[in-house]
Amino acid sequence: MILGLYRGATALLSPFVHLFLGRRRAHGKESAERFPERVGYASVERPPGPLVWLHAASVGEAISLLPLIEAIGEGWPEITQLVTTGTVTSADLMGRRLPRSVIHQFVPVDLPKAVERFVAYWRPGVAIWAESEIWPNLLAATQASGCVMTLVNGRVSARSFARWKRFGGLARRLFGAFSVIFGQTESDAERLRALGARTAVCVGNLKYAAPPLPADGAALKTLMTGIGVRPTWMAASTHAGEDASAGRVHQALHARFPDLLTLVAPRHPQRGDAVAAELEALGLRVKRRSEGAEPDAETDVYLCDTMGEMGVFYRAVPVVAMGKSWIGEGGQNPLEPARLGCAVLLGPHMENFRVMTENMLAAGAAVRFADEAGLAETVGGLLDAPERARAIAEAGAAFAVAEAGSAVRIVEGLRPALDRLAGRTK
């Protein structure tokens, strides 16, 4: 009943959705060249034979799928892989990280005709969706096609669980469509079962299994030369408000560390102009990566406003504070810098990585701070005690390695469906 109402409402609202997408395209939030993909029109030819479709909402989820993509490519080379994401940023990332044999497309917006067009063209035999990306029309069209549907790294927060419970029938219809669901945690699996996913099991967090972010060796060497022996820290994947906060932390530490260099990497590099203006308004001397500049002895803040270079930046600094964790809410993935030898600092708002945060703190693999003043105190303490920063970094790297088995467990769970899709018989 509710699904039918949703389908009818989205069909009626289709002109307004197209208008909304057009405005997003005008502001650079949608790809102009590949815009037809958002309404279900493919931009490349579908290869013949079996196809598995993997879908992730944005950058973090897409990165977490890379181990599965690699494993499927090695274990089932006869199956074509299609990966969809929903943001320009994630599309750019996938263009650099995906094997050449893997196809990337933008996921269609959840309008009936768009999703039906997409599913009819690609004809996936197995669909692997990541985390909490549940679009009713897309899910219903995929199920109606006879595709085997799975949800990996399934996540349902307490707040989302309460909302889904108000629509119990719809939840059972949607979550029950998946043949198997792999939850991030036991709590996630339990909530998913309560919502109708009878097959939900916990196999661990797939984000633990993601490979280290890549880095261009020449770019890293040049950046390290520019940094030299200066004490350095980084505010990574920052959101609105945190950029200026990092600038004020720099100012608070300047008397103690006169040659301090602060790196600021906005989560969305297109905010570079605004971030630079904020930092310069504080009286800070800013150099911008997007302009081809490297830090020098006169630089206070190096603004890392480029795409796909976080692997370079993380390898260049000893201490990293995760954005969206002290002014924003939800946090960003702390394992990415931990894998690359950084001492990781986490603010009070790590809701999207609650279990991971608790486990990292318990293992001494991260340090928590309460606010801007706490961040300044923590950064200063670690810069003063590099041996402590190294100990935290070593614990973080060990934590990441120890938790990396989730991808293997998920691949084993998917094996029967992939074998059938490939036409293998025992």
N, C-alpha and C positions, 0 to 999 in steps of 0.2 A: 504493500500500500504506500508506505513512505517513499520507497524507491521509485514507484511510479510517479508520485507527485514531484519528486526531485527531477526525474527525467523530463516531465512536462514543463516544469518551471525553467530548467536550463534551456530547453528548446525555445520557449517563449522569450527568454532573455538573450538569446544568441546575438541579435544585432547589437545589444549593449556590450556584450563581452567582446565582440569584434572591435567596437569603438574603443574599449578599454585597452585592448591589445595594441591597437593603432597608436594610442597615446604613449604606451610603454615603448613601442618601436621608435617613436619620435624622440624619446629621451634616452635612447641607447640601451634600454633594458630588454629589448628583443632584437634578435638578429634580423636586419633588413633583408639580407640576401637569402636567408633560410626561413623567412617568415611563413611560407606555405606549410612547412613541417608542423607548425603549431596548430594548423587546422586539418591535419591528417594527410597532407599530400607529401609523398616521399620525394626526396631529392636525388636518390640513387636507385639503381635497379636492384631488385631482390634476387640474390643468387638462387639457383635451383637447389632442391634438397631440404633437409631438416634445418630448422632455425630455432635457437633459444634466445629469448628476449630478456634482458636484464634492465631494470629501471631503478634509478636513484633520483631523489629530488634535486640535490645540489652537490656542492664540492665534497663535503665530508663523507656523505653517503656514497658518492661515486668512487672516491678513493678506497673506501672499505670494500668495494666490489672487485678491485683489481686482483687480489689473490684468487678469487673464484674464476675470474675471466682467464687468468693464466692457467689454472688447473683444468678448466674445461677445454681450453685450446690444446693442452698437452694430452689429456685423456680421451677427448672426443674430437679429433681434428676434422672429422667429416661433418660436424655440425657448425653451421654459420652462427656467429654471435652478433646480435643487435643490442646496442646499449642506448638507452634514452635518458636524458636529463632535462631539467626544466629551465635552467638559467644560462645566460650568456657566459658567465664565469666558468661554470662547470663544463660547458661545451668547449671552451678554449682549453681548459685543462685536459679533457679527454682527447682532444685533438693531438696533444703532445704525449700523453701517457699510454694510449691504447695501442696494441699491436696493429700493424697495417691491415691484417685480415679481418679486424673487428669493425663493424659499421656503427657510426654514431648518428643519431637523429634526435631532434627535439621531441619531447613527448607532446602529444596533442592536448590542447585544452579540453576540459571535461564537458564537451558538448556532444550530444548524441551522434550527429552526423560525422563530426570530426573523428571520434573514437572508432566508430564503425568503419569508416574509410581506412583508418590506420590498421585496424586488426585484419580487415579483409585483404589488404595489400600484403602485409608481412606474414600472415598466417603462422604465427609462432606455435610450436608444439609444446614448449615449456616456457613459462614466464616466471622470472625470479624478481620479486619486488623487494626493496630495501626499507627497513625501519617502519615508519608510520605513514607511508605514502598511499593512502586509501582514497581513490577517486571512484565514486559509485558507478558512473556511466562507463568508465574505462574498465573497471573490474567486471561489470555485468556483461559487456560486449566480449571481453576476453573469455569469460567462463562460457558464454553461449557458443563460442567458436569450438569448444571442446578442448581447449588448451589446458594443460596441467599447470596449476598455479601454486606457487610457493612464496612465502614471506620470510626473508632472512633478516637477522638482527632486529626482529620485531620489538618495538618499544611502545609502551602505553604508560604515560605518567599518571599519577594519582588524579590530577585535574582532568586529563583526557578521559580517564576511566569513568569518572563521575558524569562527564558529558555523554559518553557513549551509553551509559546505563539508562539514561532518560529515553533512549531510542533503542530499547532492547531488541525489538524485532528486526530493525534495520541492521543492528550490530551482528546479530546471528546470521542474517542473510549475507552480509559482506564478509565477515571473518570466517564463516563456515564455508565459503567458496574456495578457500585454500586447502589443498590436499595435505600440506604440512606447513607448520610455522615454527621457525627457530627463534626463540626469544633471547634477548640479550642477557637477562637475568631470570632467576626463578620467580621473582615478583612479576616481571613482565609476562612470563609464560602463564603464571597463575591468573593474571588479569585477562589475558587473551582467552584462556579456557573459559573464564566466567562470561566472556562476551560471545562465546559460541565457537571458538576455535578449538575443537575437541582434540586435535592432534598437536597442539602447541607444546614444545619441549624447549628446555634451556641447554644450549651447547656453548655458551660463552659469547663474548662480544667480538664481532667480526672486525671491528676497528682495531683490536689488538693485533690482528694478523696483517694489517696493511704494510706494504714494503716501505722502507725509508724513502723520504722525499728525495728526488734526484737533484743533482747540482752540476752545473758546468764548471769544470776544473779551472779553466782560465779565468772565469768571472770570480770564482772564489778566491783565487790567488791575488787578483787585482784588489778585491775588497779587503782582504787581510793586509795587504801592503798599505792601503789607505788608513786602516785602523791602527796599524803598528802595535805599540805596547800600551796604548791608552786603556784605562778601565772602561769597560763597555757593557751595556745591558740593552735589552730589547723589550718593547711592548708590542706583542704580536696579535694580529687579527683584531685590531681595535675597532670599536664601534663609537658612535657619536658621544662625545664627552670624555672618552678615555684618551684621546689624542692630546688634548690640552692638559689633561691630568698628568700624562706622562711628561709633558713639558714642564709642569710645575714640580714634579718629582726631580727632574734634572736640575732645576733651579735650587731646590732644597738641598741637593747633594753637592752643588758646585763648590761651595767653600771647602768642603771636606775632600773633594776630588776635583781640583781645578782643571784637569785635562779630561774630564769625563766626556764620553760620547754616548748618546742615546739614539737607538734605532727605533723608529715607529713604523709599523707595517699595518696600514688600514685593511680591514677585512675586505673592503670594496675599494680597489685602487682608484676608481673613478672619482672618489672623494678627495683625491690628491690636492686639487686647487684649494678646497675649503680647509683641509687640514693644514696645508702650508701657511695659509693666511692666519689661522688660529695660532700656530706656533710662532710665527713672526710677530704677531701682535703682542706676544709675551716678551719680545725683545730677544728671541733666540735666533741664532744664525743657522739657517736651514739649507741643506743640499738635497736635491731630489734625484732619486734613481731614475725616474721616468725621463729626466732631461739629460741622462747620460753622465751625470756628475758622480764623482767618488768623494768620500769624506776626506778632509784634510785637517791640518792642525787647528784651523779656525772654525771648524764645524761643531756646533752644539748638538744638533739633531740631524740625523740622516734619515730622510723620509723614503721608505721603501715602498713606493707606489707603483709597482709593476706586478705583472701576473707571472705565476709559475716559478718564482725564485725563492720561495720560502726555504727550500733545501739549502740554498746558498747562505741565506741569512742565519739560519739556525746553526750551521756549521761554523759561523764566524763569531758567535757570541757565547759567553759562558752562562749567562743568566737571562731567562725569558719569563715575562709575566704574560699570562694568557688573557686576551681581550674578552669582552662581553661577560666579564666575571666580577668587575667591581663597580661599574656604573650600569652597563647593560646587564641583562639577565639570561642565563642559560649556559654561558661558557662556550669555549671552543676546545677542540680535541687536544688534551695535554700530552698524548703519547707521541705526537709528531716531533716536538722538540726533545722529548725524553729519549727517543731512539737515536738522536743525533748528538748526544752528549751535553745537553743543557740542563742546568738546575732550573726546575720549573716552579713558578710561583702562581698560586691560584687565589683569586678573590673569593668573596663570600657567596657569589651567585653562580654555582656550577651545576644547576639543576639538570641540564641535559646529559651530564656525565656524573651523576650522583654516586653510583656504585664505584665507578672507576676512580673518582676522587677520593672516596673513603678508603679504598684499597691502596691507592698510591700514598696517601698520608700515613696510613698504618705501616707501610713498608719503608717509610723514610724516603720515598721517591719523589716527593713534592713538598712544598712549604705553603702554608696558607697565610694570607694577610687580610685585614678587615676592611681597610679603606685606603685612601690616598696617602695619609700619613703613615699607615702601616706598611704600604708598599715602599715608600722612601726608606723607612727604617730597615726593612728586610733586604732591599737591594744594597743599601750601604753596608749592612752587616756581612753580606756574602762577598761583596767586592773587597772588604777588609780582610776576609778570611777565605781565600781561594781554595784552601784545602777542604773547607766545609762545603763549598759549592761543588767541588769535584766529587765529594762523597754522595751528595744528593743526586748528581748527574749519573754516577755509576749505579746507584740504586734504581734510578729511573730506567736506565737502559736494561738492567737485569729484569725489572718488572715487565717491561715490554716483551722481552724474549720469552719469559716464563708463561705469558698469557697468549702466545701466538698460535695455539692449536685449534682455535675455533674454526678456521677455514677448512682444515682437514676433516673435522667432524661434520661440517655442513656438506662438503663434497661427497662424503660417504652417504649422507642422508639423501642426497640428490641422485646418487648413482643409478638406482633402479629406473627413475624417470628418464635420465639421460641415455641409459642403455636402450630403453624401449624406443626413444626418439631416434637413436642412431641405427635402429634395426638390428641390434645385437641380441642373440639368443644364446642361452647356456645349454 
